[in-house]
Amino acid sequence: MSQVFDKIKEKTKEKTNGVGLSALSILISKYAVENVPIVHRFSGTLKTGTHGIIPLVVGAVGTYMDVKGADDTLSFGFARLLEGLADFYVFKKPFCYAKDGSTIECYNLDANVPVEVYVDGSKITFTEAPTTDGNGNVTITLPSEMSGGTHNIVVIAKEKAFYGVVAV
């Protein structure tokens, strides 16, 4: 079995470079966050810092296995992680995720304002519009649950808005 592993490791070293490994890890990360509900919720819980987690892990494992270019992917993952954290905590970019099929959590919108919500292009009507708190955060409870899969959502506050894909 170890001979098979060694052969795979050697072929990977020959055929991989940092750019390809980095690009592949970003594609995997984007797909997982947008299409795998448990990854989407994990990503949402950590806010936007998760952009670099998969490239960081791929780079670390590749570096450990001595895969050509993996150290570049490790650096790329670390940079993406820092970029995501800066977007959320420093630049205060709006961010939303589906906590479950009927709950959307949003952060960094305008403070103390009602929000408009659109799911898959349809405006959601509420008895009382959800309103952000003093930090611009809001928990939105939808009147009807979103079905499993991915959904495009738009959440609009006064001047800030979020548009993105959520996974249920």
C-alpha positions in Angstrom: 0.0 0.0 0.0 2.8 2.4 0.8 4.3 1.8 -2.7 1.0 3.0 -4.2 1.0 6.1 -2.0 4.6 6.8 -2.9 3.8 6.5 -6.6 0.9 8.9 -6.3 3.1 11.3 -4.3 5.8 11.2 -7.0 3.3 11.8 -9.9 1.7 14.7 -7.9 5.1 16.3 -7.5 5.8 16.0 -11.2 2.5 17.4 -12.4 1.5 20.0 -9.8 2.6 23.6 -9.5 1.6 26.2 -6.9 -0.7 28.1 -9.2 -2.7 25.0 -10.3 -2.9 23.8 -6.7 -4.0 27.2 -5.5 -6.7 27.5 -8.2 -8.0 24.0 -7.6 -8.2 24.7 -3.8 -10.2 27.9 -4.4 -12.6 26.2 -6.8 -13.1 23.4 -4.2 -13.6 26.0 -1.5 -16.1 28.1 -3.5 -18.1 25.0 -4.5 -18.2 23.7 -0.9 -19.3 27.0 0.7 -22.0 27.5 -1.9 -23.3 23.9 -2.2 -22.6 21.9 0.9 -24.9 23.1 3.7 -22.6 22.1 6.6 -19.6 23.9 5.0 -21.8 26.9 4.3 -23.0 27.1 8.0 -19.4 26.6 9.2 -18.2 29.3 6.9 -21.0 31.6 8.1 -20.2 31.0 11.7 -16.6 32.0 11.1 -17.7 34.9 8.9 -15.7 35.5 5.7 -12.4 34.3 7.0 -13.0 30.8 5.6 -12.0 31.9 2.0 -8.5 30.8 2.7 -9.1 27.7 4.9 -9.2 25.1 2.2 -6.1 26.5 0.3 -4.3 26.8 3.7 -5.0 23.1 4.5 -4.2 21.9 1.0 -1.0 23.9 1.1 0.0 22.6 4.5 -0.7 19.0 3.6 1.1 19.4 0.2 4.1 21.1 1.9 4.2 18.2 4.4 4.1 15.7 1.5 6.8 17.7 -0.3 4.5 18.5 -3.3 6.0 20.9 -5.8 4.4 24.4 -5.4 2.4 23.5 -2.2 4.3 26.2 -0.3 2.8 28.8 -2.7 -0.6 27.4 -2.0 0.0 27.7 1.7 1.0 31.3 1.3 -2.0 31.9 -1.0 -4.4 30.3 1.6 -2.9 32.4 4.4 -3.3 35.6 2.3 -7.0 34.7 1.4 -7.7 34.0 5.1 -6.3 37.5 6.0 -8.2 39.1 3.2 -11.5 37.6 4.3 -11.0 38.6 7.9 -10.1 42.1 6.8 -13.2 42.3 4.7 -15.4 41.4 7.6 -13.7 43.0 10.6 -11.8 46.0 9.1 -13.7 47.0 5.9 -17.1 45.9 7.4 -18.3 44.3 4.1 -21.9 43.0 4.5 -22.0 39.2 4.9 -25.0 36.8 5.2 -25.4 33.0 5.5 -28.2 30.6 5.9 -28.2 29.2 9.5 -30.9 26.8 8.4 -33.8 26.7 5.9 -35.7 29.4 7.6 -33.0 31.6 9.2 -30.6 34.0 7.5 -27.9 35.7 9.6 -26.5 39.0 8.3 -23.7 41.2 9.5 -22.2 44.7 8.8 -25.3 46.2 7.2 -26.5 49.7 8.1 -27.4 50.0 11.8 -31.0 50.3 13.1 -32.8 50.1 9.8 -35.4 47.7 8.4 -34.2 45.4 5.6 -35.7 44.1 2.4 -35.1 40.5 1.6 -35.2 38.7 -1.7 -34.8 34.9 -2.2 -34.2 33.6 -5.7 -35.5 37.0 -7.1 -38.8 37.0 -5.1 -39.3 39.7 -2.5 -40.2 38.3 0.9 -43.1 39.9 2.7 -43.0 40.1 6.5 -45.7 41.1 8.9 -43.0 43.3 10.5 -39.8 43.9 8.5 -36.6 42.6 10.2 -34.5 45.4 11.5 -30.8 45.6 12.1 -29.4 46.2 15.5 -26.9 49.0 16.5 -24.0 47.0 14.9 -25.8 46.4 11.6 -26.5 42.8 12.3 -29.8 41.0 11.8 -31.4 37.6 12.1 -34.0 37.1 9.5 -36.7 34.5 10.1 -38.3 33.7 6.8 -42.1 33.1 6.7 -41.6 29.9 4.7 -38.6 27.6 4.7 -36.2 27.6 1.8 -35.9 24.2 0.1 -32.7 22.2 0.3 -30.0 23.3 -2.2 -28.6 26.7 -3.1 -30.5 30.0 -3.2 -29.6 33.5 -4.3 -30.3 36.0 -1.7 -30.3 39.8 -1.6 -30.6 41.7 1.7 -30.9 45.5 1.4 -30.5 47.9 4.3 -30.4 51.7 3.8 -27.1 52.1 1.9 -25.5 48.7 2.3 -26.6 45.4 0.7 -25.6 41.8 0.4 -26.0 39.7 -2.7 -24.8 36.1 -2.6 -25.5 32.4 -2.6 -26.6 30.5 0.4 -26.8 26.7 0.9 -29.5 24.9 2.8 
